[in-house]
Amino acid sequence: MKKILVTGCYGQLGSSLKREFDGDPEIEATYTDYDTLDITDREAVERFLKDHNFDVIVNCAAYTAVDKAETDEILCSMLNTGAVGNLGEAAVKTGSKVIHISTDYVFSGQGFRPYEENDEPYPQGIYGRTKLEGEGLLTSFCQNAIIIRTAWLYSEYGNNFVKTMLRKSETDAEISVVADQIGSPTYAGDLAHAIHKIINNKEWHPGIFHFTNEGVASWYDFAKAIFELSEKKVKVNPIPSSAYKTAAKRPLYSVLSKRKIKRTYGLEVPYWRDSLSKCLRILAGK
C-alpha cells in the first residue's frame, strides 16, 4: 500500500488524480487544498507530513492566474516558489518522494522545435519566473524529486479553455481566437494516468520531465476542434496575438518534447484530438 498526498486537490489535475487513484486498491490517497493544509506555512507542512508519513507527495497546487500574477507577485511567489520549497524541505525530513507539476511558461516561447528538458529556461513573466524558481528551490532541498512540466491543461473540472468555448457556443455564433500561439492541448486525465504509472513503476527516476498530449495545434485549431467534435455551429476567426492584448506575455511556441518521459517510464501518450473527444463525451454525459 502506497500512501500518497495530493495538494491542490480542487484543481483540474488534483480532481483528475482523485478519479485515477480511486480505482487502485494499492493506493491510499489524502487530498488537501488551501482549506485543509496551507502549504505556504512551513511549520504546518512539516507537522502534516510527520503526522502522516507519506510515500509520495504530488504537488498540484499553484498560482495559475497568469495575467493577475503580473500585479500579484507576492502571493504568486508564495505559492509557486516558497510553498514548493516547504514541501521539498519537509519531504526530505520525512523520507517522502515528490512529484511537482510545472509549466511550459519557464521557456521564452521563441523556439522553433519542441523544448527538451535541458533547454535553457527564459520565462517572460511573473508566473513563469516563480514556477522556475519553485523548480530550483525544490531540487535544492530534494534531489529525489520529479518535476513534470506540462501545458494547455483542460479537463471536465474547473475553468479551462474547453469549457469556456462550450459556454460561448451557447451564446455566440462567431468568435475570434489567436492563431499564432502553438502548443499541445493536454487532457488532465492523461497526465493523471502518467503520474499514476510513475508512482507504480518499480524504479524511481528523479529529474525534470515533459508531458503533454501528442500533436500540436494553435488555440484557433483547438477551438475549431472543440466545436467540430461537440457538433456546435460556431464560426471561428483566426487573429494574431497582437489583436488580443493580455497583461502577461504568452509563449508563441510552447511545444514540449516527451521523448524522455516516454523512454524512461514506457508511457504511451494519446493524440490530443482523441483525448479531447473523450473529455467532450464525458462533459456531454455520453
C-alpha positions in Angstrom: 0.0 0.0 0.0 1.4 3.4 -1.0 0.4 6.5 0.9 0.0 9.5 -1.4 -0.6 13.2 -0.6 -2.2 15.3 -3.4 -2.0 19.0 -2.8 -4.2 21.4 -4.8 -7.0 18.8 -4.9 -9.7 21.2 -6.1 -7.9 22.0 -9.3 -8.1 20.2 -12.7 -5.2 17.8 -12.1 -6.0 17.2 -8.4 -9.6 16.3 -9.3 -8.3 14.0 -12.2 -5.9 12.3 -9.8 -8.7 11.5 -7.4 -10.6 9.8 -10.1 -7.5 8.0 -11.2 -6.4 6.8 -7.8 -9.9 5.8 -6.6 -9.7 2.6 -8.8 -6.4 1.5 -7.3 -6.7 -0.6 -4.1 -2.9 -0.3 -3.6 -3.0 3.5 -3.1 -4.2 5.3 0.0 -4.5 8.9 -1.0 -5.0 12.0 1.1 -6.3 15.2 -0.7 -5.7 18.7 0.6 -6.2 22.2 -0.6 -6.0 25.7 0.9 -8.8 24.9 3.4 -7.1 21.8 4.9 -3.3 22.5 4.5 -1.7 25.9 3.9 1.4 24.8 2.1 2.8 28.4 2.4 3.1 27.7 6.1 6.5 25.9 6.5 5.8 24.6 10.0 2.2 23.4 9.2 3.6 21.4 6.2 6.3 19.8 8.3 3.8 18.8 11.0 1.3 17.4 8.5 4.0 15.3 6.7 5.4 14.0 10.0 1.9 13.0 11.2 1.0 11.0 8.0 4.3 9.6 6.8 3.5 9.7 3.0 5.4 7.7 0.4 4.8 10.2 -2.4 3.7 13.9 -2.4 2.1 15.1 -5.7 2.1 18.9 -5.7 -0.7 20.1 -8.0 -1.1 23.4 -6.0 -0.1 26.6 -7.9 -1.0 30.2 -8.6 -2.1 29.9 -12.2 -3.8 33.2 -12.9 -1.1 34.2 -15.4 -2.3 37.8 -16.1 -3.2 38.6 -12.5 0.3 37.4 -11.4 1.7 40.5 -13.1 0.2 42.6 -10.3 0.1 40.0 -7.5 3.7 38.9 -7.4 3.9 38.3 -3.7 1.1 35.7 -3.5 2.2 34.2 -6.8 5.7 33.7 -5.4 4.4 32.3 -2.1 2.5 29.6 -3.8 4.7 28.8 -6.8 8.1 29.2 -5.1 8.0 29.3 -1.3 5.4 26.6 -0.9 7.3 24.2 -3.2 10.4 24.7 -1.1 8.4 24.0 2.1 7.2 20.7 0.6 10.6 19.7 -0.6 12.3 20.5 2.7 9.7 18.6 4.7 9.8 15.7 2.3 13.5 15.2 2.9 12.9 15.1 6.7 10.2 12.5 6.4 11.6 10.4 3.6 8.8 11.2 1.1 9.3 11.4 -2.6 7.9 14.4 -4.5 6.3 14.8 -7.9 5.9 18.5 -8.7 3.9 20.0 -11.6 5.5 22.8 -13.5 4.8 24.6 -16.8 5.9 25.5 -20.4 6.0 29.1 -19.2 9.5 28.6 -17.9 10.7 28.9 -21.5 10.7 32.0 -23.7 8.3 30.7 -26.3 10.6 31.9 -29.0 11.7 28.4 -30.0 11.2 26.5 -33.3 11.5 22.9 -32.2 10.0 21.0 -29.2 11.6 22.1 -26.0 13.8 19.4 -24.3 14.2 19.2 -20.5 17.7 20.6 -20.6 17.0 23.6 -22.8 17.8 26.9 -21.3 14.7 28.4 -19.4 13.9 32.0 -20.0 10.5 32.9 -18.5 8.8 36.0 -19.9 6.5 36.9 -16.9 5.9 36.6 -13.2 4.1 33.3 -13.4 6.8 31.5 -15.4 9.6 33.0 -13.3 8.0 31.9 -10.0 7.4 28.4 -11.4 11.0 28.2 -12.5 12.2 29.4 -9.1 10.0 26.8 -7.5 11.7 24.1 -9.5 15.1 25.3 -8.4 14.1 25.6 -4.7 12.6 22.1 -4.7 15.7 20.5 -6.2 18.0 22.4 -3.8 16.2 20.7 -0.9 15.1 17.4 -2.5 17.4 15.8 -5.1 15.0 12.9 -5.3 12.1 14.9 -6.8 10.4 14.5 -10.1 9.3 17.7 -11.9 6.8 17.4 -14.7 6.3 20.4 -17.0 3.0 20.4 -18.8 1.0 22.9 -20.9 -2.5 23.9 -22.1 -4.3 21.8 -19.5 -8.0 21.1 -19.7 -10.5 18.7 -18.2 -14.0 18.2 -17.0 -13.2 20.1 -13.9 -12.8 23.8 -13.0 -12.3 26.5 -15.6 -10.4 25.9 -18.8 -10.4 26.7 -22.5 -12.6 23.8 -23.5 -15.4 24.7 -21.0 -15.1 28.4 -22.0 -15.6 27.6 -25.7 -18.6 25.4 -24.9 -20.1 28.2 -22.9 -19.5 30.6 -25.7 -21.2 28.2 -28.2 -24.4 28.7 -26.3 -24.5 32.5 -26.9 -22.1 33.3 -29.8 -22.4 32.4 -33.4 -19.0 33.7 -34.2 -15.8 34.2 -32.1 -12.2 35.2 -32.7 -9.3 33.1 -31.4 -5.5 33.6 -31.5 -3.9 31.5 -34.3 -0.2 32.3 -33.9 0.4 30.6 -30.5 1.4 27.0 -30.9 1.4 24.2 -28.3 -0.1 20.9 -27.4 -3.6 20.7 -25.7 -3.2 18.4 -22.7 -6.0 16.4 -21.1 -5.6 16.3 -17.3 -6.9 12.8 -17.2 -3.9 11.6 -19.3 -1.4 13.5 -17.1 -3.0 11.9 -14.0 -2.7 8.5 -15.6 1.0 9.2 -16.4 1.6 10.2 -12.7 -0.1 7.0 -11.6 2.2 4.9 -13.8 5.3 6.7 -12.5 4.2 6.1 -8.9 3.6 2.4 -9.6 6.9 2.0 -11.5 9.4 -0.3 -9.9 12.2 2.3 -10.3 12.1 6.0 -9.3 13.9 8.3 -11.7 14.3 11.8 -10.3 14.7 14.8 -12.6 12.7 17.0 -15.0 10.3 15.5 -17.5 7.9 17.0 -20.0 4.3 15.7 -20.6 1.6 16.9 -22.9 -0.6 15.1 -25.3 0.8 14.2 -28.7 0.5 16.5 -31.7 0.5 20.3 -32.0 -2.2 23.0 -32.5 -2.8 26.7 -32.3 -5.5 28.0 -30.0 -7.5 28.5 -33.2 -7.1 24.9 -34.2 -8.1 23.9 -30.6 -11.3 25.9 -30.7 -12.2 24.6 -34.2 -11.7 21.0 -32.9 -13.9 21.6 -29.8 -16.8 22.9 -31.9 -16.4 20.2 -34.6 -16.2 17.3 -32.1 -19.1 18.6 -30.0 -21.1 19.4 -33.1 -21.5 23.1 -32.2 -22.1 25.5 -35.1 -19.8 28.4 -34.3 -17.6 30.3 -36.8 -14.0 30.7 -35.6 -12.0 33.6 -36.9 -8.2 33.4 -36.6 -6.5 36.5 -35.2 -2.8 37.4 -34.3 -1.7 37.7 -30.7 -1.2 41.4 -31.3 -5.0 41.7 -31.6 -5.7 40.1 -28.2 -3.9 42.1 -25.5 -3.1 40.5 -22.2 -1.2 41.6 -19.1 1.2 38.7 -19.4 3.1 37.7 -22.5 2.1 34.3 -23.9 4.6 31.9 -25.4 4.3 31.9 -29.2 5.7 28.4 -29.3 5.5 26.0 -26.3 5.6 22.5 -27.7 7.4 20.2 -25.2 9.3 17.1 -26.2 8.1 14.0 -24.5 10.9 11.6 -25.6 12.4 11.4 -22.1 9.3 10.6 -20.1 8.2 8.0 -22.8 11.6 6.4 -22.8 12.1 6.4 -19.0 8.6 5.2 -17.9 7.4 3.4 -21.0 4.4 5.7 -21.5 2.1 5.8 -24.4 0.8 9.3 -24.9 -2.6 9.8 -26.6 -3.1 12.2 -29.5 -4.7 15.5 -28.4 -7.8 15.2 -30.6 -8.6 11.7 -29.3 -8.3 12.9 -25.7 -10.4 16.0 -26.4 -13.1 13.8 -27.9 -13.1 11.7 -24.7 -13.4 14.7 -22.5 -16.2 16.2 -24.6 -18.1 12.9 -24.4 -17.8 12.9 -20.6 -18.9 16.6 -20.4 -21.9 15.7 -22.6 -22.8 12.8 -20.3 -22.4 10.2 -23.1 
